[in-house]
Amino acid sequence: GIAQRMAMQDLSGETDPLALLSPREFEVFMQIARGQSVGAVAETLNLSVSTVGTHVHKIKQKLDLSNTSEITLLALRQGLIDASGLGG
């Protein structure tokens, strides 16, 4: 339906930019978007801090983002998180 098609497109009519991410990168993306630190993400996903750092770097590269605040904004815009879930 229309809602499904809209969910797969962002405002520029491109397909979902998050489709560029690997499943692991998407997991890291979601954790960072929710305000987790790299250290906290590493602990949650049982990865080293440097591995998470690499994932974050690749995520920012693939999605053309410059900082973690932009990761959060993108997740909000994509409807993956809502503002009430932040900082809690």
Secondary structure, DSSP 8 states (H G I E B T S, - for coil): -HHHHHHTB-TTS-B-GGGGS-HHHHHHHHHHHTT--HHHHHHHHT--HHHHHHHHHHHHHHHT--SHHHHHHHHHHTTSS-GGGTT-
